[in-house]
Amino acid sequence: MRSESSLGAGLKVIQICHDYEGPFQAICRQYNAAFENAHVTTLYLRGKPDEDVVLRTGGNEVVFLDQGKGALSGIKWTTIFQVYRLFRRSSFDLAIAHRYKSIYLAGLMSYFFHLNLVLAVAHEHKVFKRITRSLFLTFWRKQIVVLGVSASVTQDVESYCPGLKEQGRLYTLNNAIDMNQKARLKSRAEAREQLGLHPNDFLLGTVGRLVVKKNHTLLLNAFAKSEVPDGAKLLLIGSGPEEMSLRKLANKLSIEDQLVFLGHVPEAYRYLPALDVFVFSSGEAEAFGIVLLEAMLAETPLISSNASGPAEVVRDTGWLFDLDSVDDLSKVISKIVSMPENDRRARSASALARVETEYSDKRFRKNLWGLKPMMELGQPERVSSS
């Protein structure tokens, strides 16, 4: 068995990602950190070249295809040809693919080029609901191993692709967070000042794109019904197509003066100490929620829906409310707001401990290399000589 210090040595790895929006820079970074002894090329199919993205992604090389929005619909021949040229340039031993378009491309390339292994990372539910996708994974490209980012995703994949688990081709591998982010957090006072917030207001907030999946409508309705102190504010950090409808809803609920739209905030996790309570309102469509790890790392008291993915992350280190229930979320908000701050913070300390134990880069690396396909890949005879 190879020592931990030599894991991945000699391997040439390609990581394919749809784009670098949302959490995917951090996700690609965690895989790059796990393969620190290998040579890793990260390929973003969409998105313009950006040096900041390169730095946050890590690895040895970052390639931007800069495909347009329609280029990945059905996978165009130009995209396939560009990826083919990259594979032809380098002889990769392993491919890591995030989301289905990337999984398809990696699987297709494995038909033309020798790959010891393809890791297909499923980040959402119902990825393989389409029969064509299930057949592609199950019968055509049998060297693909699927990694669900949560137990609920893994179960979902198995429901559409029965037999993968028995074949040793289906595992759960939770996402991770860079523990060094802790040192980069701003203080409560600094975060509030830089965001233009009052130093003494009671602040609830959330981070995420303003899209239907994030359930902001439920959050606004629950906040409007909650018993909160005078001057309390609800912060929405993020931008997206739902902003106008949310503003209209705030006016209808008469909370427009309490609702603060902060828009996109670069490295938003650094400002989480500004919040008295972080609220994660996404429902079953949310398979994991890296922002939950960010709130837990910041030791910000946390409320989350009891959707299977988020509940798996939070467990008893925060407060859970019944999925899609405005009344239950309102009750939980009212309860936590009325609690002494020390009581809220005590549970946050256990959240930090859970992140350190279960979701650190160190734990991710151990879990990844503990998978049977990875242990087999780590054997010297499995590494290509090219």
C-alpha positions as a Markdown table, in Angstrom:
| # | Residue | x | y | z |
|---|---|---|---|---|
| 1 | Met | 0.0 | 0.0 | 0.0 |
| 2 | Arg | 1.3 | 3.4 | -0.9 |
| 3 | Ser | 2.0 | 6.0 | 1.9 |
| 4 | Glu | -0.3 | 9.0 | 2.2 |
| 5 | Ser | 2.5 | 11.3 | 1.1 |
| 6 | Ser | 2.8 | 9.5 | -2.2 |
| 7 | Leu | -0.9 | 9.1 | -3.1 |
| 8 | Gly | -1.5 | 10.1 | -6.7 |
| 9 | Ala | 2.2 | 10.4 | -7.5 |
| 10 | Gly | 2.7 | 9.9 | -11.2 |
| 11 | Leu | -1.0 | 10.2 | -12.1 |
| 12 | Lys | -2.2 | 12.6 | -14.8 |
| 13 | Val | -5.7 | 13.8 | -14.0 |
| 14 | Ile | -8.3 | 15.8 | -15.9 |
| 15 | Gln | -11.2 | 17.4 | -14.0 |
| 16 | Ile | -14.1 | 18.6 | -16.2 |
| 17 | Cys | -16.6 | 21.1 | -14.9 |
| 18 | His | -19.6 | 22.7 | -16.6 |
| 19 | Asp | -18.6 | 26.2 | -15.4 |
| 20 | Tyr | -17.1 | 27.9 | -12.4 |
| 21 | Glu | -20.3 | 29.6 | -11.1 |
| 22 | Gly | -21.7 | 29.0 | -7.6 |
| 23 | Pro | -19.8 | 26.5 | -5.5 |
| 24 | Phe | -17.8 | 24.9 | -8.3 |
| 25 | Gln | -14.6 | 26.7 | -7.9 |
| 26 | Ala | -14.5 | 25.4 | -4.4 |
| 27 | Ile | -15.5 | 21.9 | -5.4 |
| 28 | Cys | -12.8 | 21.7 | -8.0 |
| 29 | Arg | -10.3 | 23.1 | -5.5 |
| 30 | Gln | -11.1 | 20.3 | -3.0 |
| 31 | Tyr | -10.4 | 17.6 | -5.7 |
| 32 | Asn | -7.2 | 19.3 | -6.7 |
| 33 | Ala | -6.1 | 19.4 | -3.0 |
| 34 | Ala | -6.8 | 15.6 | -2.8 |
| 35 | Phe | -4.5 | 15.1 | -5.8 |
| 36 | Glu | -1.7 | 17.3 | -4.7 |
| 37 | Asn | 0.9 | 14.7 | -5.7 |
| 38 | Ala | -0.6 | 14.3 | -9.2 |
| 39 | His | -0.6 | 16.6 | -12.2 |
| 40 | Val | -4.2 | 17.9 | -12.5 |
| 41 | Thr | -5.7 | 19.8 | -15.4 |
| 42 | Thr | -9.1 | 21.5 | -14.6 |
| 43 | Leu | -11.3 | 22.2 | -17.6 |
| 44 | Tyr | -14.2 | 24.7 | -17.4 |
| 45 | Leu | -16.5 | 24.2 | -20.4 |
| 46 | Arg | -18.1 | 27.6 | -19.9 |
| 47 | Gly | -16.8 | 30.9 | -18.5 |
| 48 | Lys | -14.2 | 33.3 | -19.7 |
| 49 | Pro | -10.5 | 33.0 | -18.7 |
| 50 | Asp | -10.1 | 34.6 | -15.2 |
| 51 | Glu | -6.9 | 34.6 | -13.2 |
| 52 | Asp | -8.8 | 34.8 | -9.9 |
| 53 | Val | -10.6 | 31.6 | -10.9 |
| 54 | Val | -7.3 | 30.0 | -11.7 |
| 55 | Leu | -6.0 | 30.8 | -8.2 |
| 56 | Arg | -9.1 | 29.6 | -6.4 |
| 57 | Thr | -9.3 | 26.4 | -8.4 |
| 58 | Gly | -5.7 | 25.3 | -7.8 |
| 59 | Gly | -4.1 | 22.3 | -9.5 |
| 60 | Asn | -1.4 | 22.5 | -12.2 |
| 61 | Glu | -3.4 | 23.9 | -15.1 |
| 62 | Val | -6.8 | 25.5 | -15.7 |
| 63 | Val | -8.2 | 25.5 | -19.2 |
| 64 | Phe | -11.2 | 27.7 | -20.2 |
| 65 | Leu | -13.2 | 26.6 | -23.3 |
| 66 | Asp | -15.4 | 29.7 | -22.9 |
| 67 | Gln | -18.4 | 28.0 | -24.6 |
| 68 | Gly | -21.6 | 30.0 | -25.1 |
| 69 | Lys | -24.8 | 29.3 | -23.2 |
| 70 | Gly | -26.2 | 27.1 | -26.0 |
| 71 | Ala | -23.0 | 25.3 | -26.7 |
| 72 | Leu | -23.6 | 22.5 | -24.1 |
| 73 | Ser | -27.2 | 21.9 | -25.0 |
| 74 | Gly | -27.1 | 18.4 | -26.4 |
| 75 | Ile | -23.2 | 18.8 | -26.6 |
| 76 | Lys | -22.2 | 20.3 | -29.9 |
| 77 | Trp | -19.5 | 18.8 | -32.1 |
| 78 | Thr | -17.2 | 21.8 | -31.6 |
| 79 | Thr | -17.2 | 21.1 | -27.9 |
| 80 | Ile | -16.5 | 17.4 | -28.3 |
| 81 | Phe | -13.7 | 18.2 | -30.8 |
| 82 | Gln | -12.1 | 20.8 | -28.4 |
| 83 | Val | -12.1 | 18.3 | -25.5 |
| 84 | Tyr | -10.8 | 15.6 | -27.8 |
| 85 | Arg | -7.8 | 17.8 | -28.7 |
| 86 | Leu | -7.0 | 18.3 | -25.0 |
| 87 | Phe | -7.1 | 14.5 | -24.4 |
| 88 | Arg | -4.9 | 13.9 | -27.4 |
| 89 | Arg | -2.4 | 16.5 | -26.1 |
| 90 | Ser | -2.1 | 14.8 | -22.7 |
| 91 | Ser | -2.4 | 11.1 | -21.8 |
| 92 | Phe | -4.7 | 11.2 | -18.7 |
| 93 | Asp | -5.0 | 8.3 | -16.3 |
| 94 | Leu | -8.1 | 9.6 | -14.5 |
| 95 | Ala | -11.0 | 11.9 | -15.3 |
| 96 | Ile | -13.2 | 13.6 | -12.7 |
| 97 | Ala | -16.4 | 14.9 | -14.1 |
| 98 | His | -19.0 | 17.2 | -12.4 |
| 99 | Arg | -22.6 | 17.2 | -13.6 |
| 100 | Tyr | -24.0 | 15.2 | -16.5 |
| 101 | Lys | -22.6 | 17.1 | -19.5 |
| 102 | Ser | -19.1 | 16.7 | -18.1 |
| 103 | Ile | -19.8 | 13.1 | -17.3 |
| 104 | Tyr | -20.9 | 12.4 | -20.9 |
| 105 | Leu | -17.8 | 14.1 | -22.3 |
| 106 | Ala | -15.5 | 12.1 | -20.0 |
| 107 | Gly | -17.3 | 8.9 | -20.8 |
| 108 | Leu | -17.1 | 9.6 | -24.5 |
| 109 | Met | -13.4 | 10.4 | -24.3 |
| 110 | Ser | -12.8 | 7.1 | -22.5 |
| 111 | Tyr | -14.0 | 5.4 | -25.7 |
| 112 | Phe | -11.2 | 7.0 | -27.7 |
| 113 | Phe | -8.5 | 7.2 | -25.1 |
| 114 | His | -7.3 | 4.8 | -22.4 |
| 115 | Leu | -8.5 | 6.0 | -18.9 |
| 116 | Asn | -8.1 | 3.8 | -15.9 |
| 117 | Leu | -11.0 | 5.4 | -14.2 |
| 118 | Val | -13.8 | 8.0 | -14.6 |
| 119 | Leu | -15.2 | 9.5 | -11.4 |
| 120 | Ala | -18.7 | 10.9 | -12.2 |
| 121 | Val | -19.7 | 13.3 | -9.4 |
| 122 | Ala | -23.5 | 13.7 | -9.1 |
| 123 | His | -24.4 | 17.0 | -7.4 |
| 124 | Glu | -28.1 | 16.8 | -7.8 |
| 125 | His | -31.1 | 14.5 | -7.6 |
| 126 | Lys | -32.6 | 13.0 | -10.8 |
| 127 | Val | -29.4 | 13.4 | -12.8 |
| 128 | Phe | -29.9 | 9.9 | -14.3 |
| 129 | Lys | -33.7 | 10.0 | -14.6 |
| 130 | Arg | -33.5 | 10.0 | -18.4 |
| 131 | Ile | -33.3 | 6.5 | -19.7 |
| 132 | Thr | -30.6 | 7.5 | -22.2 |
| 133 | Arg | -28.4 | 8.8 | -19.4 |
| 134 | Ser | -29.0 | 5.6 | -17.3 |
| 135 | Leu | -28.1 | 3.4 | -20.3 |
| 136 | Phe | -25.0 | 5.4 | -21.0 |
| 137 | Leu | -23.7 | 5.0 | -17.5 |
| 138 | Thr | -24.9 | 1.4 | -16.9 |
| 139 | Phe | -24.2 | -0.4 | -20.1 |
| 140 | Trp | -22.0 | 1.6 | -22.4 |
| 141 | Arg | -19.2 | 3.1 | -20.2 |
| 142 | Lys | -18.7 | 0.6 | -17.4 |
| 143 | Gln | -15.5 | 2.1 | -16.1 |
| 144 | Ile | -17.4 | 5.1 | -14.8 |
| 145 | Val | -17.8 | 5.2 | -11.0 |
| 146 | Val | -20.5 | 7.5 | -9.6 |
| 147 | Leu | -19.9 | 9.6 | -6.5 |
| 148 | Gly | -23.0 | 11.1 | -4.9 |
| 149 | Val | -22.3 | 14.2 | -2.8 |
| 150 | Ser | -24.8 | 13.1 | -0.2 |
| 151 | Ala | -26.4 | 9.8 | 0.8 |
| 152 | Ser | -29.7 | 11.0 | -0.6 |
| 153 | Val | -28.1 | 11.6 | -4.0 |
| 154 | Thr | -26.5 | 8.2 | -3.9 |
| 155 | Gln | -29.9 | 6.6 | -3.2 |
| 156 | Asp | -31.4 | 8.6 | -6.0 |
| 157 | Val | -28.8 | 7.4 | -8.5 |
| 158 | Glu | -29.3 | 3.8 | -7.4 |
| 159 | Ser | -33.0 | 4.1 | -8.0 |
| 160 | Tyr | -32.4 | 5.0 | -11.7 |
| 161 | Cys | -29.3 | 2.8 | -12.1 |
| 162 | Pro | -29.9 | -0.4 | -10.1 |
| 163 | Gly | -27.0 | -2.7 | -9.7 |
| 164 | Leu | -24.3 | 0.0 | -9.6 |
| 165 | Lys | -23.6 | -0.5 | -5.9 |
| 166 | Glu | -23.2 | -4.3 | -6.3 |
| 167 | Gln | -20.8 | -3.6 | -9.1 |
| 168 | Gly | -18.7 | -1.4 | -6.9 |
| 169 | Arg | -19.5 | 1.6 | -9.1 |
| 170 | Leu | -21.5 | 3.8 | -6.7 |
| 171 | Tyr | -20.3 | 5.6 | -3.5 |
| 172 | Thr | -21.1 | 8.6 | -1.4 |
| 173 | Leu | -18.4 | 11.2 | -1.1 |
| 174 | Asn | -19.4 | 14.4 | 0.7 |
| 175 | Asn | -18.1 | 17.8 | -0.3 |
| 176 | Ala | -15.5 | 19.5 | 1.8 |
| 177 | Ile | -14.4 | 23.0 | 2.8 |
| 178 | Asp | -11.0 | 24.6 | 3.0 |
| 179 | Met | -10.5 | 25.1 | 6.8 |
| 180 | Asn | -8.1 | 27.9 | 6.0 |
| 181 | Gln | -11.1 | 30.0 | 5.2 |
| 182 | Lys | -11.6 | 30.4 | 8.9 |
| 183 | Ala | -8.6 | 32.7 | 9.1 |
| 184 | Arg | -10.0 | 34.8 | 6.3 |
| 185 | Leu | -13.4 | 35.6 | 7.9 |
| 186 | Lys | -14.1 | 39.2 | 8.7 |
| 187 | Ser | -15.0 | 40.3 | 12.2 |
| 188 | Arg | -18.7 | 41.0 | 13.0 |
| 189 | Ala | -18.0 | 44.7 | 13.1 |
| 190 | Glu | -15.9 | 44.8 | 10.0 |
| 191 | Ala | -18.3 | 42.7 | 8.0 |
| 192 | Arg | -21.2 | 44.9 | 8.9 |
| 193 | Glu | -19.4 | 48.1 | 8.2 |
| 194 | Gln | -18.2 | 47.0 | 4.8 |
| 195 | Leu | -21.7 | 45.8 | 3.9 |
| 196 | Gly | -23.2 | 49.1 | 5.0 |
| 197 | Leu | -25.2 | 47.5 | 7.9 |
| 198 | His | -26.1 | 49.0 | 11.3 |
| 199 | Pro | -23.8 | 47.6 | 14.0 |
| 200 | Asn | -26.6 | 46.9 | 16.4 |
| 201 | Asp | -29.4 | 45.5 | 14.2 |
| 202 | Phe | -30.5 | 41.9 | 14.6 |
| 203 | Leu | -29.7 | 40.4 | 11.2 |
| 204 | Leu | -30.9 | 37.2 | 9.6 |
| 205 | Gly | -29.7 | 36.3 | 6.2 |
| 206 | Thr | -28.9 | 33.8 | 3.5 |
| 207 | Val | -26.5 | 33.4 | 0.6 |
| 208 | Gly | -27.4 | 32.0 | -2.8 |
| 209 | Arg | -28.6 | 32.9 | -6.2 |
| 210 | Leu | -32.1 | 34.3 | -6.4 |
| 211 | Val | -33.6 | 31.4 | -8.1 |
| 212 | Val | -36.7 | 29.3 | -7.4 |
| 213 | Lys | -34.7 | 26.4 | -6.2 |
| 214 | Lys | -33.5 | 28.4 | -3.1 |
| 215 | Asn | -37.0 | 28.9 | -1.8 |
| 216 | His | -36.6 | 32.6 | -1.0 |
| 217 | Thr | -40.4 | 33.1 | -1.3 |
| 218 | Leu | -40.9 | 30.7 | 1.6 |
| 219 | Leu | -38.2 | 32.6 | 3.6 |
| 220 | Leu | -39.9 | 36.0 | 3.1 |
| 221 | Asn | -43.3 | 34.7 | 4.0 |
| 222 | Ala | -41.9 | 33.1 | 7.2 |
| 223 | Phe | -39.9 | 36.2 | 8.2 |
| 224 | Ala | -43.1 | 38.3 | 7.8 |
| 225 | Lys | -44.9 | 36.0 | 10.2 |
| 226 | Ser | -42.1 | 35.8 | 12.8 |
| 227 | Glu | -41.7 | 37.7 | 16.0 |
| 228 | Val | -38.4 | 39.6 | 15.6 |
| 229 | Pro | -37.1 | 42.7 | 17.4 |
| 230 | Asp | -37.6 | 46.2 | 16.1 |
| 231 | Gly | -34.9 | 47.0 | 13.5 |
| 232 | Ala | -34.4 | 43.3 | 12.6 |
| 233 | Lys | -33.4 | 42.9 | 9.0 |
| 234 | Leu | -33.4 | 40.0 | 6.5 |
| 235 | Leu | -30.4 | 40.0 | 4.1 |
| 236 | Leu | -30.4 | 38.3 | 0.8 |
| 237 | Ile | -26.8 | 37.9 | -0.5 |
| 238 | Gly | -26.8 | 36.9 | -4.2 |
| 239 | Ser | -28.4 | 38.0 | -7.5 |
| 240 | Gly | -30.6 | 36.2 | -10.0 |
| 241 | Pro | -33.8 | 36.3 | -12.0 |
| 242 | Glu | -36.2 | 36.1 | -9.0 |
| 243 | Glu | -35.2 | 39.5 | -7.5 |
| 244 | Met | -38.0 | 41.5 | -9.0 |
| 245 | Ser | -40.7 | 39.0 | -7.9 |
| 246 | Leu | -39.2 | 38.9 | -4.4 |
| 247 | Arg | -39.3 | 42.7 | -4.2 |
| 248 | Lys | -42.9 | 42.6 | -5.2 |
| 249 | Leu | -43.6 | 40.0 | -2.5 |
| 250 | Ala | -41.8 | 42.1 | 0.1 |
| 251 | Asn | -44.1 | 45.0 | -0.7 |
| 252 | Lys | -47.1 | 42.8 | -0.5 |
| 253 | Leu | -46.0 | 41.5 | 2.9 |
| 254 | Ser | -45.1 | 45.0 | 4.1 |
| 255 | Ile | -41.5 | 44.0 | 4.9 |
| 256 | Glu | -39.8 | 46.0 | 2.2 |
| 257 | Asp | -38.1 | 48.2 | 4.8 |
| 258 | Gln | -36.7 | 45.1 | 6.6 |
| 259 | Leu | -35.5 | 43.3 | 3.5 |
| 260 | Val | -32.0 | 44.1 | 2.2 |
| 261 | Phe | -30.8 | 43.0 | -1.2 |
| 262 | Leu | -27.0 | 43.0 | -1.2 |
| 263 | Gly | -26.6 | 41.4 | -4.7 |
| 264 | His | -23.5 | 39.4 | -5.6 |
| 265 | Val | -20.8 | 39.7 | -2.9 |
| 266 | Pro | -17.4 | 38.2 | -3.9 |
| 267 | Glu | -16.2 | 35.6 | -1.3 |
| 268 | Ala | -19.5 | 36.1 | 0.5 |
| 269 | Tyr | -18.5 | 33.5 | 3.2 |
| 270 | Arg | -16.1 | 36.1 | 4.6 |
| 271 | Tyr | -19.1 | 38.2 | 5.7 |
| 272 | Leu | -21.1 | 35.6 | 7.4 |
| 273 | Pro | -20.0 | 36.7 | 10.9 |
| 274 | Ala | -22.2 | 39.8 | 10.3 |
| 275 | Leu | -25.3 | 37.6 | 10.7 |
| 276 | Asp | -27.0 | 36.7 | 14.0 |
| 277 | Val | -28.7 | 33.8 | 12.3 |
| 278 | Phe | -28.1 | 32.1 | 8.9 |
| 279 | Val | -31.2 | 30.7 | 7.2 |
| 280 | Phe | -31.1 | 28.0 | 4.5 |
| 281 | Ser | -34.6 | 27.6 | 3.0 |
| 282 | Ser | -33.9 | 25.3 | 0.0 |
| 283 | Gly | -36.1 | 22.2 | -0.3 |
| 284 | Glu | -35.5 | 18.7 | -1.6 |
| 285 | Ala | -34.0 | 20.1 | -4.8 |
| 286 | Glu | -30.9 | 20.9 | -2.8 |
| 287 | Ala | -28.7 | 17.9 | -2.6 |
| 288 | Phe | -26.0 | 19.2 | -0.3 |
| 289 | Gly | -25.4 | 22.9 | 0.3 |
| 290 | Ile | -21.7 | 24.0 | 0.6 |
| 291 | Val | -22.9 | 27.3 | 2.0 |
| 292 | Leu | -24.1 | 25.3 | 5.1 |
| 293 | Leu | -20.4 | 24.4 | 5.7 |
| 294 | Glu | -19.4 | 28.0 | 5.3 |
| 295 | Ala | -22.0 | 29.1 | 7.9 |
| 296 | Met | -20.9 | 26.3 | 10.2 |
| 297 | Leu | -17.2 | 27.2 | 9.8 |
| 298 | Ala | -18.1 | 30.9 | 10.6 |
| 299 | Glu | -19.9 | 29.6 | 13.8 |
| 300 | Thr | -23.1 | 31.5 | 12.7 |
| 301 | Pro | -26.2 | 30.0 | 14.3 |
| 302 | Leu | -28.0 | 28.1 | 11.6 |
| 303 | Ile | -31.5 | 27.3 | 10.5 |
| 304 | Ser | -32.0 | 24.8 | 7.7 |
| 305 | Ser | -34.9 | 22.9 | 6.1 |
| 306 | Asn | -35.0 | 19.2 | 6.9 |
| 307 | Ala | -34.6 | 18.3 | 3.2 |
| 308 | Ser | -32.5 | 15.1 | 3.1 |
| 309 | Gly | -29.3 | 16.6 | 1.8 |
| 310 | Pro | -29.1 | 19.7 | 4.0 |
| 311 | Ala | -30.3 | 17.8 | 7.1 |
| 312 | Glu | -27.5 | 15.2 | 6.5 |
| 313 | Val | -25.0 | 18.0 | 6.7 |
| 314 | Val | -26.4 | 20.0 | 9.7 |
| 315 | Arg | -27.8 | 17.2 | 11.9 |
| 316 | Asp | -28.1 | 18.5 | 15.5 |
| 317 | Thr | -25.7 | 21.4 | 15.1 |
| 318 | Gly | -28.4 | 23.8 | 13.9 |
| 319 | Trp | -32.2 | 24.1 | 14.0 |
| 320 | Leu | -34.3 | 22.3 | 11.3 |
| 321 | Phe | -37.7 | 23.2 | 10.1 |
| 322 | Asp | -40.3 | 21.1 | 8.3 |
| 323 | Leu | -39.7 | 21.2 | 4.6 |
| 324 | Asp | -41.7 | 23.8 | 2.7 |
| 325 | Ser | -43.6 | 24.9 | 5.9 |
| 326 | Val | -43.9 | 28.7 | 6.3 |
| 327 | Asp | -45.5 | 28.3 | 9.7 |
| 328 | Asp | -42.7 | 26.0 | 11.0 |
| 329 | Leu | -39.9 | 28.2 | 9.8 |
| 330 | Ser | -41.6 | 31.2 | 11.3 |
| 331 | Lys | -41.8 | 29.4 | 14.7 |
| 332 | Val | -38.2 | 28.4 | 14.5 |
| 333 | Ile | -37.1 | 31.9 | 13.7 |
| 334 | Ser | -39.2 | 33.3 | 16.5 |
| 335 | Lys | -37.8 | 30.8 | 19.0 |
| 336 | Ile | -34.1 | 31.4 | 18.1 |
| 337 | Val | -34.5 | 35.2 | 18.0 |
| 338 | Ser | -35.8 | 35.1 | 21.6 |
| 339 | Met | -33.0 | 32.9 | 22.8 |
| 340 | Pro | -30.0 | 34.3 | 24.8 |
| 341 | Glu | -27.1 | 34.8 | 22.4 |
| 342 | Asn | -24.9 | 32.4 | 24.4 |
| 343 | Asp | -27.4 | 29.6 | 23.9 |
| 344 | Arg | -27.4 | 30.2 | 20.1 |
| 345 | Arg | -23.6 | 30.3 | 20.0 |
| 346 | Ala | -23.2 | 27.1 | 22.0 |
| 347 | Arg | -24.8 | 25.1 | 19.2 |
| 348 | Ser | -22.6 | 26.9 | 16.7 |
| 349 | Ala | -19.5 | 25.6 | 18.4 |
| 350 | Ser | -20.7 | 22.1 | 17.8 |
| 351 | Ala | -21.2 | 23.0 | 14.2 |
| 352 | Leu | -17.6 | 24.0 | 13.9 |
| 353 | Ala | -16.5 | 20.8 | 15.5 |
| 354 | Arg | -18.6 | 18.8 | 13.0 |
| 355 | Val | -17.0 | 20.6 | 10.0 |
| 356 | Glu | -13.5 | 19.9 | 11.3 |
| 357 | Thr | -14.3 | 16.2 | 11.9 |
| 358 | Glu | -16.4 | 15.4 | 8.8 |
| 359 | Tyr | -15.9 | 18.0 | 6.1 |
| 360 | Ser | -12.3 | 19.1 | 6.1 |
| 361 | Asp | -10.0 | 18.6 | 3.1 |
| 362 | Lys | -8.1 | 16.1 | 5.2 |
| 363 | Arg | -11.3 | 14.0 | 5.8 |
| 364 | Phe | -12.2 | 14.4 | 2.1 |
| 365 | Arg | -8.8 | 13.1 | 1.0 |
| 366 | Lys | -9.0 | 10.2 | 3.3 |
| 367 | Asn | -12.5 | 9.2 | 2.2 |
| 368 | Leu | -11.6 | 9.6 | -1.5 |
| 369 | Trp | -8.5 | 7.5 | -1.4 |
| 370 | Gly | -10.3 | 4.9 | 0.8 |
| 371 | Leu | -12.7 | 4.1 | -2.0 |
| 372 | Lys | -11.9 | 0.7 | -3.5 |
| 373 | Pro | -11.5 | 2.0 | -7.1 |
| 374 | Met | -9.1 | 4.7 | -5.9 |
| 375 | Met | -7.1 | 2.2 | -3.8 |
| 376 | Glu | -6.7 | 0.1 | -7.0 |
| 377 | Leu | -5.8 | 3.1 | -9.0 |
| 378 | Gly | -3.1 | 4.0 | -6.5 |
| 379 | Gln | -1.2 | 0.9 | -7.1 |
| 380 | Pro | 1.9 | 1.6 | -9.2 |
| 381 | Glu | 1.1 | -1.0 | -11.8 |
| 382 | Arg | -2.2 | 0.8 | -12.6 |
| 383 | Val | -0.5 | 4.1 | -13.4 |
| 384 | Ser | 0.2 | 4.6 | -17.1 |
| 385 | Ser | 3.8 | 4.9 | -18.1 |
| 386 | Ser | 3.2 | 7.8 | -20.5 |
